[in-house]
Amino acid sequence: LNIEWKPEDGGELLLYPPIPLGADPLETAGGAIGRVAPMGNRLLLFYADVRVPHEVLPAYADRLAITLWYYDSSEVQRATGRA
């Protein structure tokens, strides 16, 4: 979506190592292991939960993105308390 993106536009996605179950996120925090630029003609798919900690850096130009969340039946049951 961002055909004219330039590095100075910012808005990159940072990916971090997974946090082990039961670990304190503040004690296990480490540096980013991946940095993905919001360039045109790029599709990025990943688990946007505790399996893939992530953040989006500030953007200094318009940054277009489409987000789609997929929930399987067990995730819906957990989220609605009907497990």
C-alpha positions in Angstrom: 0.0 0.0 0.0 3.0 2.4 0.5 4.4 2.5 -2.9 6.4 5.7 -2.3 7.7 4.7 1.1 11.2 5.9 2.0 13.3 4.9 5.1 12.9 8.4 6.6 9.1 7.9 6.5 9.4 5.5 9.5 6.6 3.2 10.5 8.6 0.0 10.4 7.4 -3.1 12.3 9.7 -4.5 14.9 9.5 -8.2 15.8 10.8 -9.6 19.1 11.6 -13.1 20.3 8.7 -15.0 21.9 8.3 -14.7 25.7 8.4 -18.1 27.4 5.1 -19.0 29.2 5.1 -17.9 32.8 8.1 -15.5 32.3 8.0 -11.9 33.2 8.0 -9.9 29.9 10.1 -7.1 31.6 12.8 -9.6 32.6 12.9 -11.4 29.3 12.7 -8.4 27.1 15.4 -8.4 24.4 16.2 -6.5 21.3 14.3 -6.8 18.1 15.1 -9.8 15.9 13.4 -8.4 12.8 12.5 -5.0 11.2 10.0 -4.9 8.3 9.6 -1.7 6.3 6.0 -0.9 5.1 6.9 -1.0 1.5 4.5 -1.3 -1.4 3.8 -4.8 -2.8 4.6 -6.4 0.5 2.4 -8.8 2.5 3.3 -9.8 6.0 1.4 -12.5 7.9 2.2 -13.4 11.5 0.6 -14.4 14.8 -0.2 -11.0 16.5 -0.3 -12.5 20.0 2.2 -13.6 22.7 3.9 -15.9 20.1 5.2 -12.9 18.2 5.7 -9.7 20.3 5.9 -6.7 18.0 5.5 -3.0 17.8 5.1 -0.4 15.0 7.6 2.5 15.1 6.3 6.1 14.7 5.5 7.1 11.1 6.5 10.5 9.7 4.4 10.2 6.6 1.1 8.6 5.8 1.4 4.9 6.5 -1.4 2.7 5.1 -2.0 -0.7 6.5 -4.8 -3.4 6.5 -5.2 -5.6 9.6 -7.2 -8.8 9.5 -7.8 -10.9 12.7 -8.6 -14.5 12.3 -10.0 -16.5 15.3 -10.6 -20.2 15.2 -13.4 -21.7 17.3 -11.2 -22.4 20.4 -10.0 -18.7 20.4 -13.6 -17.5 20.1 -14.6 -19.7 23.1 -11.7 -18.4 25.2 -12.4 -14.8 24.3 -16.1 -15.0 25.1 -15.6 -17.1 28.2 -17.5 -20.1 26.8 -14.7 -22.5 27.0 
